Amino acid sequence: MIAKTPPPPYYAVIFSSLRTDVEAGYHDTALRMLELAAEQPGYLGVEGVREGLGITISYWESLDAIRNWKQQSEHLVAQQKGRSDWYAAYKTRICKVERDYGFEK
């Protein structure tokens, strides 16, 4: 589903990842992180796909909202578990969205 975002400017956090073969706990944690992110002040939405390479884009009102999410206690635990078990590699990019447009039937 395409996230319903407000008019720009806002911010996008692009998380690209390659998984390991470790499955234990990944799915439940990923679902919990989606729920938890949605509860954070400044959260605007999320989009994601996984077909080998995983890409998750979360949208935020401000850089402060992104910093606060990165430091959220449950999220910190998930980040550590990701580095130790679930991800072979990942890259995070933070971007300011200055313009957006789209089409919908």
C-alpha positions in Angstrom: 0.0 0.0 0.0 1.2 3.5 -0.8 1.5 5.7 2.4 -0.8 8.7 2.5 1.7 11.5 3.3 1.0 15.2 3.9 2.1 18.0 1.6 5.9 18.4 1.7 8.3 19.0 3.3 8.6 15.9 5.4 11.3 13.3 5.8 11.9 9.7 4.5 14.0 7.1 6.1 15.0 4.5 3.5 16.2 1.2 5.1 17.6 -1.3 2.5 18.6 -4.7 3.8 19.8 -8.1 2.9 18.7 -10.9 5.3 20.6 -13.8 6.7 19.0 -17.3 6.9 18.0 -16.7 10.6 14.2 -16.5 10.9 13.7 -16.9 14.7 11.9 -13.9 15.9 12.2 -11.8 12.8 8.6 -11.7 11.6 7.1 -11.0 15.1 9.7 -8.2 15.7 9.2 -6.7 12.3 5.4 -6.5 12.9 6.0 -5.0 16.4 8.3 -2.4 14.9 5.6 -1.3 12.4 3.1 -1.0 15.3 5.5 0.8 17.5 6.7 3.2 14.8 3.0 4.1 14.2 2.7 5.2 17.8 5.6 7.6 17.7 5.1 11.3 17.6 5.8 12.6 14.1 5.3 9.3 12.3 3.5 9.7 8.9 3.5 6.2 7.3 5.5 3.4 5.9 6.0 1.4 2.6 8.0 -1.7 2.2 8.9 -4.6 -0.1 11.1 -7.7 0.3 12.2 -9.9 -2.7 15.8 -10.7 -1.8 16.6 -7.1 -1.2 14.3 -5.5 1.4 13.4 -1.8 1.2 11.4 -0.1 3.9 10.6 3.6 3.7 9.2 5.3 6.7 7.9 8.9 6.6 8.4 11.4 9.4 7.4 15.1 10.2 10.9 16.0 11.4 14.5 15.0 12.0 13.8 15.1 15.7 11.0 12.6 15.2 13.5 10.3 13.4 16.1 10.7 16.1 13.5 9.8 18.8 12.4 6.7 16.9 16.0 5.6 16.5 16.5 5.9 20.3 13.2 4.2 21.3 14.1 1.4 23.7 12.3 -1.5 22.0 13.7 -0.3 18.6 17.2 -0.3 20.1 16.9 -3.9 21.0 15.6 -4.8 17.5 18.4 -2.9 15.9 21.0 -5.0 17.9 19.2 -8.2 17.1 19.2 -7.2 13.4 23.0 -6.6 13.4 23.7 -9.9 15.3 21.2 -12.2 13.7 18.9 -11.1 10.9 20.8 -8.9 8.5 23.8 -9.7 6.4 24.0 -6.0 5.4 21.9 -2.9 5.6 22.0 0.8 4.7 19.9 3.6 6.1 19.4 6.8 4.2 17.5 9.9 5.5 16.1 12.3 3.0 14.1 15.5 3.0 11.0 15.2 0.7 10.6 18.5 -1.0 8.1 17.5 -3.7 5.8 14.6 -4.3 3.1 13.8 -6.8 1.2 10.8 -7.9 -1.7 9.1 -9.7 -4.5 7.0 -8.5 -7.6 5.4 -10.3 
